Amino acid sequence: MIESERVTPLNDKPIASGTYVLYWMQAAQRVAFNHALEYGAEQANALGEPLVVVFGLTDRFPEANARHYIFMLEGLREVQGDLERRGIRMVVLRRAPDRAALHLAKEASLLVVDAGYLRIQRAWRDTVSRRAPCRVVQVESEVVVPVGLAYVKEAYSAGILRPKIQRFVEAFIVPVRQRPLEKDALSLTFDGGLDLSAIPALLRRMKIDHSVSPSPFYQGGASQAGKLLKAFRRAKLDRYATDRNDPSLGNLSHLSPYLHFGQISALEVALTARDATDCDAESRASFLEELIVRRELSMNFCYYNENYDSYAALPAWALTTLELHQRDPREYVYTREEFEMAETHDPYWNAAQREMMITGKMHGYMRMYWGKKILEWSMQPEEAFETALYLNNKYELDGRDPNGFAGVAWCFGKHDRAWNERPVFGKVRSMTASGLRRKFDIEAYVHKIDGLRSRYGEGV
């Protein structure tokens, strides 16, 4: 059974007399460890109906470009094949997600959808719940502990949310059993379904931003995510606590793009880490802290704070101190274009920007340094915030994500405390190049990124 706390009816309409149960896949783009999919399978069996999956492919997702689309479509192509092997028909329509769901809901007895935390995702679900001719049920699958259960309001910091999550985590960190379907949906036919076998041709027909090239490092799909998880468990988890912050080592899971697109479940990753009892206990605890507490803090932020993607989301103390220091002299000031092209005086910052542009992902510690320096080298803190969010969302495969919104905001004081006052930053925590040199072999990181640049170009 799926935990009842994950299940939320979105309307009070009855189950209709339809042809199938419909799962509207949006955030959880996978087959394994997908609570919404398995809830749909349960309901389909109970009603004696087949299960159909619909996905709406929109050209207009805010700030998405070809890099994001090709990664997502690679994953969806794999999902479609995996579902077919379970007797589930998946239909991908070139429509806004809410319109795609409503189109197939006309013949559905019940519509099931996964949970999303961004404004646009919640608006889609609201539209479908109001207009669908049948009951609509949301099943939360992108977190270990359901967001509303963990805490009923915005958490000021990880320290506030951590004990709340820890109360429930053992009850929810359990495997998800796949249900065999009693009725096959493969005989059903639907008009307008996209052919995902030729992704480049499909992308050429779409009216999207093609200015950012696909990542040469990360290929979309649950199978790729599974390989990365196995490699991390085998060779990196044991030293995660000591090595994760060192950008020259790259001792990370590299799963954030796959978590962003729902191609792997945070629950599956958490179970893998928790059960790796032959690995260092501190490293397992450190990784689970990042995966569960810190990641779900970002969901809490986006769910409860309507300003999550704006400067106004910062805490009052950070807004006050940055305003007091906004006229402080800056030793260096750069335009957004200079930031984007990695044309600063700082080779470490430039390397971080190039890593993101080339690979679609930046080392987590360098992303903190990167954001802090955009604040330091911009004329106004609000301008800096907008620049950091623009660059993060454009180039990161895991951009446009609660983690990304919370991560950028953290660089400006969100989920942090006030520190000793200093120019430009005020009481917001600062980071320095000398700190990088003191802690890490940062020149090795620069050398590594220079090698990527020589081999792959700039990533645009």
Phi, psi and omega in degrees: 000146174279135181305133184298332181292343177276346190256124181227115173295134180261350172210174181249024179284153180282164169295130184273172174264088186243193184261334186203165167269135183250125170257115175274101180277125178225297182274323185264084186269067183199170177256317183282145176052045180245099183300322181294318178298315183289328174296318176300319178296317177303312184291322178298316178296319181296326181269354182069035183235159174285167178248129177242142178245135176238142174228130178262120181260107182260143174283350195245024176294128186306125173070005178281145179225185186301327178301315181290317184295317183293322178297315180296316182293327175300320178291318181294325177300318179292319178301316182302316178293319180295321179293320179301322179292343175263005180081023182248127177276128175248127180245122176254118182250141177275078180213162170303143184307318181293322179292322178297316180297316181293327180298314180277343179291344180303328182250013185264146173279326184209141176244126178247139178223150174280175185259142173229155188247349180279159183305314183292322179295317181291325177295319177302313182294324178296316179299313182294319182296328180281325189259342182294146181277004184223178176296140176240126182235130177261135179236120187278120186228356186264003177227162175284309179253124180310136189300313182292333177284319183300316181200143187266005178206178180293132179273132182294327184202173176298327180298329177284317186282328188306306181295332178294313179293320183296337177294331188248345195300321182295329180286339185248349181270068182230148181298160177250121182276133176281133180264129173292141180274129181282336178237134182276137179257003189287344177280347179285142179238147182222139179279147170088002180293138182280147174271114182268009182283340182234077186296316180302319179295321178296316180297324180296333180277346184273144180269075183234171177285117180256016187282342182251125185283156176300153178290131175280358185251325188242118175258138183287156174129148180297327180294321177293319178299319179298321178296317179295320179297317179296318180295320179295315179298321185283318193240347189236329186302323185298335181244019185299316184298322184272332190249351191296330183275352184274109183292342179283343184263328180064035184274065183235168179279333183060029182266353187301322176299323182285325174293321180302313182273005179069022181279347170218148182272136174300329178295316178299318179295318180296317178298320179299315180290316181299321184274000180276065188290348176278354179266161180305129184296321179295322179293319178297317180295320180295317180294317180294328174299315180292316186290321185258297186294306184292318180293318182283341168298322179291324175294318176302317180300310183288329181288321187258343183249109184292345180260024189303336182254024180222163179302331182295347180285348183291152178294156185303320182296323180289317178300319181294312184290324178291324177294319179297333185251009185292341178261006177298143177298138175254131178294325178227143175223131181234151174279167177300321181295321178293319174300313186298323181270012178056047183250051175256175179281350191259111182295334180287315178296316180300321180296320179296316179298319180290324176302316180294317182294321185280311190265335186090012181203144178239144176304136186302318180293321179291331178294326176293313178299316180305311181293320179298321182286329174298320175298314183293328188254019176247153183292324182228142181297324179294321175298319179297317179301314181294323178295314181298317181293320179299312182292317179300314183288332182284318190255332182283133173296332177260022174286173180059039191227150176310319178300320180293315179297316179291323181294317177296314181298326178300322180299341181251010173116352180294140179061019180234179178246169177286141180245184177298140185288141177208165182302149177068304183285336189061236180262006176284139181304138178248166174222149186230157176295323179296328176295321176298315181295325182289324187269328190224168168275075188291336177294328177294323176296314179300317180298319179297316181290325175300322177295320177296321180295320179295325185275321189246354183082202188269351179090009178231000000 
